[in-house]
Every structure is written in C-alpha cells, then in structure tokens.
Amino acid sequence: MTSPWDLPDFDDHEALHLVRDAPSGLMAIIAIHSTHLGPAAGGTRFWHYAEHEAAITDALRLSRGMSYKNAMAGLAMGGGKAVILSDSMGSKTPEMIAAFAKAVDSLGGRYVTAQDVGMSAGDMVAISKGTRFVSGLPPKQGEAGGDPGPTTAMGVFLGVKAAVRRALGRDDLSGVHIAIQGVGSVGGGLARHAAAAGARITLADKNGEHANALAAQIGAQVVSADAIMAVEADVFSPCALGAILTEPSIADLRVAVVAGGANNQLATPADGDRLQARGILYAPDYVINAGGIINVALEYLGGGDRAAVDAKVAQIPDRLVAVWDGSEATGENPARVADAMAQKLIGRS
C-alpha cells in the first residue's frame, strides 16, 4: 500500500489515526485535517471498502471537505472525518460502536463525531455513552441537533433555487426539471421540497423500490441509477456518494446546473474546469450541503435553537452567490474559487 503521506489526497492533514480493536472486530480511521478554527468536526461513515487504501483516501478527502465546509459555513470548528470499515455483510455490533467511542474519546476533543452514511441516530446515542465528543443526538423541543439529513436537504433545496435563479433567470421552481441521484435522507428531502415548489422531478437510486415509493408520493418519474446522469433536465442533483463527476459523465450531462448534496462530487480538480467549459453552473458541494453540520455544530457548541439553525442555513444561497461572483470575476471555476476562499479561512492560503 502507498504511504498515506504519498496519497494524492493527503493535504497536510494534522493527524491520521488508524484504530484497531481486535475483541470487537473494529477497524476505523479518524482523519483530522485542520483544527485552525476549532475542534475537527465531521461525521462517521460506516462502509465496506474493497481495499484499505480506499478507506484511507475516503477519510482524507472527506476530512478536508469538512474543513472547507465548516469554514465556509462560518462555524468555529475545524475539519475531520471517521470511517468504520464494514465487512461485506454490513455487520455492526454494540461492541464495535463502544470501541469506536473509546477511540474518539482518547483524542480528548480534537475530533467531534456525528452521523454519516451507514450510521444512525441510535448509533450516535450509543457513542455518547463512551464519549462526550459527539453531536447529532436527539434534541429537546425547539433545540438544535438530531438527524442532520433534513437540515442538509433544506440547505440543498435553497441552493438549488439560487442556482436556478443564476443560470436560468427563474425566481421559482415551477416547471423546472430536476434529476436527483439518490433518494436517502438528503435526496429524498430535496425531492419533497422541490415537488412542493412545483418542480418536475426525475429520481434514481440503487434501491429501485425506494425510488418508486417516493415517486408515487410526489408524482415523480423514475429512471435507472445508470441513466440518471444522462437525463435531459434543468438541474442534475447528485445526492448519493461522491466522485461521480468525471470526464465521461460530464460529457453525458444534459443540464444547465449541477447542485446536490453528495460530498466530493468532482473526481478530480480538472472536472470543475470541464463543467465550466460546458457552460454548466456548479454549486460546490461543501457550500451547498452545509445544513447538516450547521445543525450539529450549533448543538455541540451550544450556539442556539432551531431558529438559529434555520437562519444560518438560509445564508447558504448568499455564500454560493459569492463563489459564483468570484468565478465570473477571475475566470476560475466555482470549485477552485470556493477552495481558495476556504483555504484562506483556515490559514492555508
């Protein structure tokens, strides 16, 4: 295996912790990218990786993205991420979760975890029994916290509206065609918000039953997971896993906007240039999908109630506009502009 220091996604990360607890079977990675603005915050992903290097790469990319996301959202938190390596059966035990909580606690607050793909709100409660450095716990009435997915979906919805206004000159979504990849908490929430606003929706998900069920509820169309990126629409919204915007897939796009909730959508930095060359407006993922981390960060920091969360999420469109304005002024694609803005905020410009 290539040394972590030599991997393309190693970006002066402050720490990379490899965790092994033989009795429980836990294998995990905790990556801390930056603590310049505060403790490194980012969720824990439970996922099966074909090889260990892929898991390390994922943790490196996701933790860097969290540094940028938290900085651009105006949060007093740095960036980190954890991945728990699942077996092919997705086996997850209480002992494994307890061992992971112990590992998080051993870092003394340099890393604060929360819910991500493959983890549940119940898992966060279990982790909280072994460490206080966790967020996304069931909130009291009217307070910040809980499942970050719905708040992420709302931020993405607001960002899609801003992108449609920018690219299409439309102040509403009535009749706007949005192709959504992934109908989990974020993609499904976006679909419901957009449908209620009058948008025409096409859905795809690896789990076809989930896509069909949601489509029946909101009056959407369904295509196969392999076909969604070639659907002719106004907006393509990736809301599943990352690295789906590649040279071939970008060539197949038939949309004016790419704006969605998935992390690390660009497979390489050059793919941002490819989108721009095609005249496709891109909403940088860590700017548009910051709603969830805003929710759990304000919970952890004790920074407010639901009204404070909603007010901060409502600022996402303005941040996107600042990125797009910078792109127009410099000629750089929006992803590079956002990266430069975030790097300056974390003291790395």
C-alpha positions in Angstrom: 0.0 0.0 0.0 1.2 3.5 -0.7 2.2 5.5 2.3 -0.6 7.9 3.5 1.8 10.8 3.1 2.1 10.0 -0.6 -1.5 9.6 -1.4 -2.9 12.4 -3.7 -5.5 13.4 -1.2 -3.1 13.9 1.7 -3.3 17.7 2.2 -1.1 18.5 5.2 -3.6 16.7 7.4 -2.8 17.2 11.1 -3.3 13.6 12.1 -4.4 10.3 10.7 -5.4 7.7 13.3 -5.7 4.0 12.4 -7.9 2.3 15.0 -8.0 -1.4 15.7 -9.9 -3.2 18.4 -9.5 -6.9 18.0 -12.1 -8.1 20.5 -14.9 -6.2 18.8 -13.5 -6.5 15.3 -13.4 -2.7 14.9 -11.2 -1.3 12.2 -11.6 2.5 11.8 -9.8 5.6 10.5 -10.1 9.1 12.1 -8.6 11.8 9.9 -8.1 15.3 11.3 -7.4 17.8 8.5 -7.4 21.1 10.4 -8.1 22.5 13.9 -7.4 26.1 12.9 -10.9 27.3 13.6 -11.8 24.8 16.4 -12.1 21.1 17.1 -12.2 18.9 13.9 -15.9 18.1 13.3 -17.3 15.6 10.8 -19.4 12.5 10.8 -18.6 8.9 10.9 -19.2 6.8 7.8 -19.8 3.0 8.1 -18.9 1.5 4.7 -17.4 -1.6 3.0 -14.2 -0.8 1.1 -12.7 -3.2 -1.4 -9.2 -2.3 0.0 -7.8 -0.4 2.9 -6.2 2.3 0.8 -9.6 3.3 -0.5 -10.8 3.8 3.1 -7.9 6.0 3.9 -8.4 8.0 0.8 -12.1 8.5 1.6 -11.2 9.7 5.1 -8.6 12.1 3.8 -10.9 13.6 1.2 -13.9 13.8 3.5 -12.0 15.4 6.3 -10.5 18.1 4.0 -14.0 18.7 2.7 -15.2 19.2 6.3 -12.5 21.8 7.0 -13.7 23.7 3.9 -17.4 23.2 4.7 -17.2 24.3 8.3 -15.1 27.3 7.4 -17.4 28.4 4.6 -20.4 28.0 6.9 -18.9 30.4 9.4 -18.6 27.7 12.1 -15.9 27.7 14.9 -14.9 24.2 14.0 -12.2 22.5 12.0 -12.5 19.5 9.8 -12.3 15.8 10.5 -13.9 12.6 9.4 -14.1 9.0 10.5 -14.8 5.8 8.6 -15.6 2.5 10.2 -14.6 -0.4 7.9 -17.6 -2.7 7.4 -17.4 -6.3 6.2 -19.2 -7.3 3.1 -22.3 -8.2 5.2 -22.5 -4.8 6.9 -22.0 -6.3 10.3 -22.2 -3.7 13.1 -22.3 -4.6 16.8 -22.7 -2.7 20.0 -19.2 -3.8 21.0 -17.8 -2.3 17.8 -19.6 1.0 18.4 -18.4 1.1 22.1 -14.8 0.6 20.9 -15.1 3.4 18.4 -16.5 5.7 21.1 -13.4 4.9 23.2 -11.2 5.8 20.3 -12.9 9.1 19.8 -12.7 9.9 23.5 -9.0 9.2 23.5 -8.4 12.2 21.3 -9.6 14.5 24.0 -11.9 16.6 21.9 -9.7 17.3 18.9 -12.3 15.3 16.9 -16.1 15.6 17.3 -18.1 13.0 15.5 -21.7 12.9 14.2 -23.9 10.8 11.9 -23.0 10.0 8.3 -23.7 7.3 5.7 -24.3 3.9 7.3 -24.7 5.3 10.8 -28.0 6.0 12.6 -29.2 8.4 15.3 -29.2 5.4 17.6 -25.5 4.8 16.9 -24.9 8.4 18.0 -26.7 7.8 21.3 -24.6 4.6 21.8 -21.4 6.6 21.1 -22.4 9.3 23.6 -22.3 6.6 26.3 -18.5 6.4 25.8 -17.6 10.0 24.9 -19.0 13.5 25.1 -17.3 14.4 21.8 -20.4 13.6 19.7 -23.2 15.6 18.3 -26.4 14.8 16.4 -28.2 13.5 19.5 -32.0 13.6 19.8 -32.8 17.2 20.5 -35.2 18.7 23.0 -38.2 20.5 21.6 -37.1 23.5 19.5 -33.4 23.0 20.0 -30.6 22.3 17.5 -29.4 18.8 17.0 -30.7 15.4 15.8 -30.6 13.8 12.4 -28.6 16.2 10.1 -30.2 14.9 7.0 -33.4 17.0 6.9 -31.4 20.2 7.5 -28.9 19.3 4.8 -31.8 18.7 2.4 -33.3 22.2 3.2 -29.9 23.8 2.5 -29.5 22.0 -0.8 -33.1 23.0 -1.7 -32.3 26.7 -1.1 -29.0 26.3 -3.0 -30.8 24.7 -6.0 -33.2 27.6 -6.1 -30.2 30.0 -6.1 -28.6 28.1 -8.9 -31.7 28.1 -11.0 -32.0 31.9 -10.5 -28.4 32.3 -11.5 -28.3 30.0 -14.5 -31.9 30.2 -15.8 -33.1 33.5 -14.5 -36.0 31.9 -12.7 -37.3 33.1 -9.3 -39.2 29.9 -8.6 -39.0 26.2 -9.4 -42.4 25.8 -11.1 -41.9 23.5 -14.1 -38.1 23.3 -13.5 -36.9 19.7 -14.2 -34.6 18.3 -11.5 -32.9 15.0 -11.9 -32.0 13.6 -8.4 -29.4 10.9 -7.9 -30.1 9.2 -4.6 -33.3 9.3 -2.5 -31.9 8.9 1.0 -32.5 11.5 3.7 -31.0 14.3 1.7 -32.1 13.4 -1.8 -35.5 12.4 -0.7 -35.9 15.6 1.3 -34.8 17.7 -1.6 -37.3 15.9 -3.9 -40.2 16.6 -1.5 -39.3 20.3 -1.1 -38.8 20.7 -4.9 -42.0 18.9 -5.8 -43.9 21.0 -3.3 -42.5 24.1 -5.1 -43.8 22.9 -8.4 -40.7 21.3 -9.9 -40.8 18.3 -12.2 -38.7 15.5 -10.6 -36.9 12.5 -12.0 -35.4 10.1 -9.4 -32.9 7.3 -9.4 -31.5 5.2 -6.6 -29.6 1.9 -6.3 -32.6 0.8 -4.3 -35.3 0.9 -7.0 -38.1 0.2 -4.5 -37.2 3.3 -2.5 -37.2 5.4 -5.6 -40.5 4.1 -6.8 -42.1 4.6 -3.4 -41.0 8.2 -3.2 -42.0 8.8 -6.8 -45.6 7.6 -6.1 -45.8 10.0 -3.2 -44.7 13.1 -5.0 -45.6 12.4 -8.6 -42.1 12.0 -9.9 -40.6 9.8 -12.7 -38.0 7.1 -12.1 -35.1 6.0 -14.2 -32.3 3.5 -13.5 -29.3 4.5 -11.5 -27.1 4.1 -14.6 -29.3 6.5 -16.6 -29.9 9.4 -14.3 -26.8 11.4 -15.3 -27.8 11.4 -19.0 -31.4 12.6 -18.3 -32.2 15.9 -20.1 -33.2 18.3 -17.4 -32.5 21.8 -16.0 -30.7 20.6 -12.9 -28.7 17.4 -12.0 -28.6 16.9 -8.2 -26.2 14.3 -7.0 -27.2 13.2 -3.5 -25.6 9.8 -3.2 -21.8 9.0 -3.0 -19.0 11.1 -4.4 -16.6 11.2 -7.3 -19.4 10.8 -9.8 -18.4 13.9 -11.9 -15.7 12.5 -14.2 -14.6 13.3 -17.8 -17.0 10.8 -19.4 -20.0 11.5 -17.1 -19.7 15.3 -17.5 -19.7 14.8 -21.3 -23.0 13.0 -20.9 -24.7 15.7 -18.9 -27.6 17.5 -20.5 -28.3 20.1 -17.8 -27.6 23.8 -17.1 -26.9 23.3 -13.3 -25.2 20.7 -11.1 -26.2 21.3 -7.5 -26.6 18.5 -5.0 -25.9 17.1 -1.5 -23.2 14.5 -2.1 -19.8 15.1 -0.8 -16.7 15.2 -3.0 -18.7 15.2 -6.3 -15.7 16.1 -8.5 -13.5 13.1 -9.2 -10.5 15.4 -9.9 -10.0 19.1 -9.7 -9.9 19.2 -13.5 -13.6 18.1 -13.6 -14.6 21.6 -12.3 -12.9 23.0 -15.4 -14.8 20.5 -17.5 -18.1 21.6 -16.1 -17.2 25.3 -16.7 -16.1 24.6 -20.2 -19.5 23.1 -21.0 -21.3 26.1 -19.5 -22.7 24.2 -16.6 -23.1 26.1 -13.4 -21.7 24.1 -10.5 -22.6 24.6 -6.8 -19.6 23.5 -4.8 -20.7 20.6 -2.7 -19.4 21.6 0.7 -21.0 25.0 0.4 -24.5 23.9 -0.6 -24.7 20.8 1.7 -23.6 22.6 4.9 -27.0 22.5 6.5 -26.4 19.3 8.5 -23.1 20.3 10.0 -24.6 23.7 10.9 -27.3 21.9 12.8 -25.0 19.5 14.8 -22.3 22.2 15.3 -24.7 24.6 16.9 -25.9 21.7 19.1 -22.3 20.9 20.1 -21.2 24.5 20.6 -24.4 25.4 22.5 -25.0 28.1 19.9 -28.7 28.3 19.6 -32.1 26.8 18.9 -33.8 25.7 15.6 -34.4 29.3 14.7 -30.7 30.0 14.9 -30.0 26.9 12.7 -32.6 27.9 10.1 -31.2 31.4 10.0 -27.7 30.2 9.3 -28.9 27.6 6.7 -30.7 30.5 5.0 -27.3 32.1 4.3 -26.2 29.2 2.0 -27.5 30.9 -1.1 -25.6 34.1 -0.4 -22.4 32.1 0.0 -23.0 30.4 -3.3 -23.5 33.7 -5.0 -20.2 35.0 -3.5 -18.5 32.0 -5.1 -20.2 32.4 -8.4 -19.4 36.2 -8.4 -15.7 35.3 -7.7 -15.8 32.8 -10.6 -17.1 35.4 -13.0 -14.5 37.9 -11.8 -11.5 35.7 -12.0 -12.4 33.2 -14.8 -11.7 30.3 -12.4 -14.3 27.6 -12.0 -16.5 27.8 -8.9 -14.9 24.8 -7.2 -11.4 26.4 -7.4 -12.8 29.7 -6.1 -14.5 28.1 -3.2 -11.4 26.2 -2.3 -9.3 29.4 -2.3 -11.9 31.1 -0.1 -11.9 28.1 2.3 -8.1 27.8 2.4 -7.8 31.4 3.4 -10.3 31.0 6.2 -8.3 28.1 7.7 -5.0 29.9 7.4 -3.6 27.9 4.4 -3.7 30.5 1.6 
